[in-house]
Amino acid sequence: MITGREFATQAENPKYNKIKYSQWDCQRFVEEVLFDSGIKKQDGKPYNWKGSNSMWRNALSEKGTIAEFIDRYGDLPPGAWVFMVKFDGGEKDKGYNDGEGNATHVGIYIGGGLVRDSTRSTKSGRDGVGTRSINDFNYVGLCKYLDYSLPSVDNEIKDRVKSILSNIKNEIALVEGMLKL
């Protein structure tokens, strides 16, 4: 299983910059990055959800508002999927009656407040894959095919840190003792 960071790095690959929205919509871009990262269905084919609503409901191990994730974890992990979710009834037209909203767009959080996605926007003048601010999104999910855990810290490093902290505490005690003289 690859990490969310590795997935985000793949999403930043310049080869995607020439892809127009008419070639790959937002869903297809995320699916292609998964495939290029080596994440495939058991038959070796790429995942093909039925739009961002299907991704929102079927591809995530955890989801919530961006604010909830930041409160819980301090930040969003690179490689998280970010969504524009509306509660406008549009999901019912697509056959979803579960109260989870209408996920109208999906992108990949790459860190630093930035998202890679595919869109056509007259406002920004963009047509295809590019980068934009996280501020355009309101929900986030962790893809169940990616590993978002932090790398484990080697025991040798832990021991060195403990030793350094012990030395600092000893120095502080020494200085405090000198101040009492």
Short mmCIF file of the C-alpha atoms (twelve columns), coordinates in Angstrom:
data_MODEL
# 
_entry.id   MODEL 
# 
loop_
_atom_site.group_PDB 
_atom_site.id 
_atom_site.type_symbol 
_atom_site.label_atom_id 
_atom_site.label_alt_id 
_atom_site.label_comp_id 
_atom_site.label_asym_id 
_atom_site.label_seq_id 
_atom_site.Cartn_x 
_atom_site.Cartn_y 
_atom_site.Cartn_z 
_atom_site.pdbx_PDB_model_num 
ATOM 1   C CA . MET A 1   0.000   0.000  0.000   1 
ATOM 2   C CA . ILE A 2   1.392   3.415  -0.890  1 
ATOM 3   C CA . THR A 3   1.283   6.409  1.398   1 
ATOM 4   C CA . GLY A 4   -0.905  9.448  1.012   1 
ATOM 5   C CA . ARG A 5   2.277   11.510 0.539   1 
ATOM 6   C CA . GLU A 6   3.412   9.262  -2.358  1 
ATOM 7   C CA . PHE A 7   -0.041  9.558  -3.915  1 
ATOM 8   C CA . ALA A 8   0.050   13.363 -3.598  1 
ATOM 9   C CA . THR A 9   3.499   13.419 -5.195  1 
ATOM 10  C CA . GLN A 10  2.171   11.363 -8.108  1 
ATOM 11  C CA . ALA A 11  -0.719  13.843 -8.518  1 
ATOM 12  C CA . GLU A 12  1.854   16.635 -8.915  1 
ATOM 13  C CA . ASN A 13  3.495   14.928 -11.894 1 
ATOM 14  C CA . PRO A 14  3.715   17.517 -14.718 1 
ATOM 15  C CA . LYS A 15  2.548   14.913 -17.256 1 
ATOM 16  C CA . TYR A 16  -1.020  15.602 -16.102 1 
ATOM 17  C CA . ASN A 17  -0.814  19.336 -16.842 1 
ATOM 18  C CA . LYS A 18  -1.660  18.844 -20.526 1 
ATOM 19  C CA . ILE A 19  -4.840  16.872 -19.851 1 
ATOM 20  C CA . LYS A 20  -7.986  18.821 -20.772 1 
ATOM 21  C CA . TYR A 21  -11.237 18.510 -18.826 1 
ATOM 22  C CA . SER A 22  -12.950 17.031 -21.894 1 
ATOM 23  C CA . GLN A 23  -10.411 14.164 -21.687 1 
ATOM 24  C CA . TRP A 24  -10.522 13.631 -17.905 1 
ATOM 25  C CA . ASP A 25  -13.074 15.089 -15.535 1 
ATOM 26  C CA . CYS A 26  -12.324 15.337 -11.793 1 
ATOM 27  C CA . GLN A 27  -13.258 11.712 -11.064 1 
ATOM 28  C CA . ARG A 28  -11.162 10.353 -13.910 1 
ATOM 29  C CA . PHE A 29  -8.123  12.405 -12.834 1 
ATOM 30  C CA . VAL A 30  -8.216  10.899 -9.320  1 
ATOM 31  C CA . GLU A 31  -8.735  7.404  -10.755 1 
ATOM 32  C CA . GLU A 32  -5.799  7.828  -13.167 1 
ATOM 33  C CA . VAL A 33  -3.489  9.009  -10.372 1 
ATOM 34  C CA . LEU A 34  -4.520  5.913  -8.360  1 
ATOM 35  C CA . PHE A 35  -3.774  3.678  -11.329 1 
ATOM 36  C CA . ASP A 36  -0.434  5.380  -12.055 1 
ATOM 37  C CA . SER A 37  0.424   4.879  -8.362  1 
ATOM 38  C CA . GLY A 38  -0.083  1.135  -8.794  1 
ATOM 39  C CA . ILE A 39  -3.498  0.937  -7.140  1 
ATOM 40  C CA . LYS A 40  -5.783  -1.209 -9.259  1 
ATOM 41  C CA . LYS A 41  -8.765  -3.488 -8.880  1 
ATOM 42  C CA . GLN A 42  -8.022  -7.196 -8.385  1 
ATOM 43  C CA . ASP A 43  -8.449  -7.797 -12.111 1 
ATOM 44  C CA . GLY A 44  -5.665  -5.268 -12.832 1 
ATOM 45  C CA . LYS A 45  -8.042  -2.661 -14.227 1 
ATOM 46  C CA . PRO A 46  -8.348  0.897  -12.894 1 
ATOM 47  C CA . TYR A 47  -11.092 1.844  -10.486 1 
ATOM 48  C CA . ASN A 48  -14.048 3.492  -12.206 1 
ATOM 49  C CA . TRP A 49  -16.559 4.985  -9.812  1 
ATOM 50  C CA . LYS A 50  -19.778 6.502  -11.095 1 
ATOM 51  C CA . GLY A 51  -18.803 10.098 -10.367 1 
ATOM 52  C CA . SER A 52  -17.669 12.011 -7.309  1 
ATOM 53  C CA . ASN A 53  -20.855 11.038 -5.417  1 
ATOM 54  C CA . SER A 54  -19.932 7.366  -5.761  1 
ATOM 55  C CA . MET A 55  -16.355 8.116  -4.681  1 
ATOM 56  C CA . TRP A 56  -17.661 10.048 -1.652  1 
ATOM 57  C CA . ARG A 57  -19.769 7.079  -0.597  1 
ATOM 58  C CA . ASN A 58  -17.664 4.057  -1.594  1 
ATOM 59  C CA . ALA A 59  -13.922 4.841  -1.680  1 
ATOM 60  C CA . LEU A 60  -13.280 6.373  1.732   1 
ATOM 61  C CA . SER A 61  -12.345 4.949  5.124   1 
ATOM 62  C CA . GLU A 62  -13.038 8.216  6.958   1 
ATOM 63  C CA . LYS A 63  -14.683 11.496 5.973   1 
ATOM 64  C CA . GLY A 64  -15.897 14.789 7.363   1 
ATOM 65  C CA . THR A 65  -15.645 18.524 6.942   1 
ATOM 66  C CA . ILE A 66  -12.231 20.052 6.432   1 
ATOM 67  C CA . ALA A 67  -12.675 21.949 9.715   1 
ATOM 68  C CA . GLU A 68  -13.411 18.681 11.583  1 
ATOM 69  C CA . PHE A 69  -10.258 17.047 10.191  1 
ATOM 70  C CA . ILE A 70  -8.091  20.026 11.101  1 
ATOM 71  C CA . ASP A 71  -9.570  20.076 14.629  1 
ATOM 72  C CA . ARG A 72  -8.964  16.338 14.995  1 
ATOM 73  C CA . TYR A 73  -5.551  15.968 13.319  1 
ATOM 74  C CA . GLY A 74  -4.102  19.485 13.195  1 
ATOM 75  C CA . ASP A 75  -3.924  19.426 9.393   1 
ATOM 76  C CA . LEU A 76  -5.049  17.491 6.344   1 
ATOM 77  C CA . PRO A 77  -2.788  14.633 5.288   1 
ATOM 78  C CA . PRO A 78  -1.295  14.872 1.802   1 
ATOM 79  C CA . GLY A 79  -3.118  12.528 -0.549  1 
ATOM 80  C CA . ALA A 80  -6.503  13.041 1.122   1 
ATOM 81  C CA . TRP A 81  -9.400  13.457 -1.275  1 
ATOM 82  C CA . VAL A 82  -11.198 16.777 -0.983  1 
ATOM 83  C CA . PHE A 83  -14.739 17.340 -2.135  1 
ATOM 84  C CA . MET A 84  -17.248 20.041 -2.864  1 
ATOM 85  C CA . VAL A 85  -20.371 18.744 -1.159  1 
ATOM 86  C CA . LYS A 86  -23.712 20.521 -1.315  1 
ATOM 87  C CA . PHE A 87  -26.868 19.684 0.546   1 
ATOM 88  C CA . ASP A 88  -29.156 20.800 -2.273  1 
ATOM 89  C CA . GLY A 89  -31.073 17.588 -3.003  1 
ATOM 90  C CA . GLY A 90  -28.991 16.906 -6.133  1 
ATOM 91  C CA . GLU A 91  -27.892 13.560 -4.752  1 
ATOM 92  C CA . LYS A 92  -31.473 12.275 -4.936  1 
ATOM 93  C CA . ASP A 93  -31.463 12.756 -8.712  1 
ATOM 94  C CA . LYS A 94  -28.455 10.418 -8.786  1 
ATOM 95  C CA . GLY A 95  -30.183 7.764  -6.660  1 
ATOM 96  C CA . TYR A 96  -28.659 8.618  -3.269  1 
ATOM 97  C CA . ASN A 97  -31.117 9.120  -0.426  1 
ATOM 98  C CA . ASP A 98  -28.718 8.818  2.491   1 
ATOM 99  C CA . GLY A 99  -28.361 12.422 3.683   1 
ATOM 100 C CA . GLU A 100 -24.648 12.537 2.775   1 
ATOM 101 C CA . GLY A 101 -25.079 15.396 0.337   1 
ATOM 102 C CA . ASN A 102 -24.296 15.929 -3.311  1 
ATOM 103 C CA . ALA A 103 -20.542 15.581 -3.951  1 
ATOM 104 C CA . THR A 104 -20.167 17.691 -7.062  1 
ATOM 105 C CA . HIS A 105 -16.359 17.705 -7.369  1 
ATOM 106 C CA . VAL A 106 -13.253 15.839 -6.118  1 
ATOM 107 C CA . GLY A 107 -9.554  16.666 -5.975  1 
ATOM 108 C CA . ILE A 108 -6.340  15.489 -4.312  1 
ATOM 109 C CA . TYR A 109 -4.853  17.460 -1.417  1 
ATOM 110 C CA . ILE A 110 -1.111  17.859 -2.050  1 
ATOM 111 C CA . GLY A 111 -0.246  19.855 1.073   1 
ATOM 112 C CA . GLY A 112 0.456   23.519 1.717   1 
ATOM 113 C CA . GLY A 113 -3.202  24.427 1.258   1 
ATOM 114 C CA . LEU A 114 -3.188  23.234 -2.370  1 
ATOM 115 C CA . VAL A 115 -5.303  20.764 -4.343  1 
ATOM 116 C CA . ARG A 116 -4.747  19.083 -7.715  1 
ATOM 117 C CA . ASP A 117 -7.914  18.527 -9.721  1 
ATOM 118 C CA . SER A 118 -9.401  18.658 -13.184 1 
ATOM 119 C CA . THR A 119 -11.950 21.350 -13.886 1 
ATOM 120 C CA . ARG A 120 -13.274 23.706 -16.512 1 
ATOM 121 C CA . SER A 121 -13.695 27.181 -15.079 1 
ATOM 122 C CA . THR A 122 -14.463 30.425 -16.849 1 
ATOM 123 C CA . LYS A 123 -13.652 32.242 -13.590 1 
ATOM 124 C CA . SER A 124 -10.050 30.973 -13.455 1 
ATOM 125 C CA . GLY A 125 -9.656  30.330 -17.180 1 
ATOM 126 C CA . ARG A 126 -8.491  26.782 -16.474 1 
ATOM 127 C CA . ASP A 127 -9.490  23.847 -18.657 1 
ATOM 128 C CA . GLY A 128 -8.128  20.593 -17.277 1 
ATOM 129 C CA . VAL A 129 -5.717  19.398 -14.635 1 
ATOM 130 C CA . GLY A 130 -4.134  22.058 -12.445 1 
ATOM 131 C CA . THR A 131 -3.642  23.307 -8.902  1 
ATOM 132 C CA . ARG A 132 -5.888  25.490 -6.758  1 
ATOM 133 C CA . SER A 133 -6.563  26.507 -3.170  1 
ATOM 134 C CA . ILE A 134 -8.119  24.196 -0.601  1 
ATOM 135 C CA . ASN A 135 -10.512 27.068 0.155   1 
ATOM 136 C CA . ASP A 136 -12.712 25.978 -2.762  1 
ATOM 137 C CA . PHE A 137 -13.511 22.677 -0.996  1 
ATOM 138 C CA . ASN A 138 -15.522 21.883 2.144   1 
ATOM 139 C CA . TYR A 139 -15.229 18.136 2.818   1 
ATOM 140 C CA . VAL A 140 -12.371 15.653 2.973   1 
ATOM 141 C CA . GLY A 141 -11.987 11.888 2.992   1 
ATOM 142 C CA . LEU A 142 -9.221  9.350  3.409   1 
ATOM 143 C CA . CYS A 143 -9.074  6.874  0.526   1 
ATOM 144 C CA . LYS A 144 -9.268  3.327  1.846   1 
ATOM 145 C CA . TYR A 145 -6.549  2.217  -0.600  1 
ATOM 146 C CA . LEU A 146 -3.882  4.596  0.774   1 
ATOM 147 C CA . ASP A 147 -1.828  4.587  3.974   1 
ATOM 148 C CA . TYR A 148 -2.046  7.885  5.844   1 
ATOM 149 C CA . SER A 149 -0.211  6.750  8.972   1 
ATOM 150 C CA . LEU A 150 2.949   8.530  10.005  1 
ATOM 151 C CA . PRO A 151 6.160   6.591  9.502   1 
ATOM 152 C CA . SER A 152 7.301   4.894  12.675  1 
ATOM 153 C CA . VAL A 153 10.256  6.456  14.395  1 
ATOM 154 C CA . ASP A 154 13.291  4.205  14.657  1 
ATOM 155 C CA . ASN A 155 14.118  3.157  18.268  1 
ATOM 156 C CA . GLU A 156 17.652  4.527  17.935  1 
ATOM 157 C CA . ILE A 157 16.230  7.967  17.123  1 
ATOM 158 C CA . LYS A 158 13.812  7.713  20.066  1 
ATOM 159 C CA . ASP A 159 16.711  6.883  22.391  1 
ATOM 160 C CA . ARG A 160 18.768  9.819  21.103  1 
ATOM 161 C CA . VAL A 161 15.863  12.214 21.619  1 
ATOM 162 C CA . LYS A 162 15.342  10.908 25.178  1 
ATOM 163 C CA . SER A 163 19.049  11.394 25.889  1 
ATOM 164 C CA . ILE A 164 19.010  14.948 24.547  1 
ATOM 165 C CA . LEU A 165 15.920  15.784 26.633  1 
ATOM 166 C CA . SER A 166 17.567  14.307 29.723  1 
ATOM 167 C CA . ASN A 167 20.676  16.420 29.140  1 
ATOM 168 C CA . ILE A 168 18.542  19.550 28.716  1 
ATOM 169 C CA . LYS A 169 16.712  18.811 31.997  1 
ATOM 170 C CA . ASN A 170 20.061  18.337 33.768  1 
ATOM 171 C CA . GLU A 171 21.363  21.649 32.389  1 
ATOM 172 C CA . ILE A 172 18.186  23.432 33.496  1 
ATOM 173 C CA . ALA A 173 18.525  21.969 37.006  1 
ATOM 174 C CA . LEU A 174 22.163  23.096 37.110  1 
ATOM 175 C CA . VAL A 175 21.256  26.646 36.080  1 
ATOM 176 C CA . GLU A 176 18.391  26.774 38.583  1 
ATOM 177 C CA . GLY A 177 20.808  25.647 41.317  1 
ATOM 178 C CA . MET A 178 23.269  28.383 40.381  1 
ATOM 179 C CA . LEU A 179 20.510  30.991 40.475  1 
ATOM 180 C CA . LYS A 180 19.657  30.051 44.084  1 
ATOM 181 C CA . LEU A 181 23.227  30.785 45.259  1 
# 
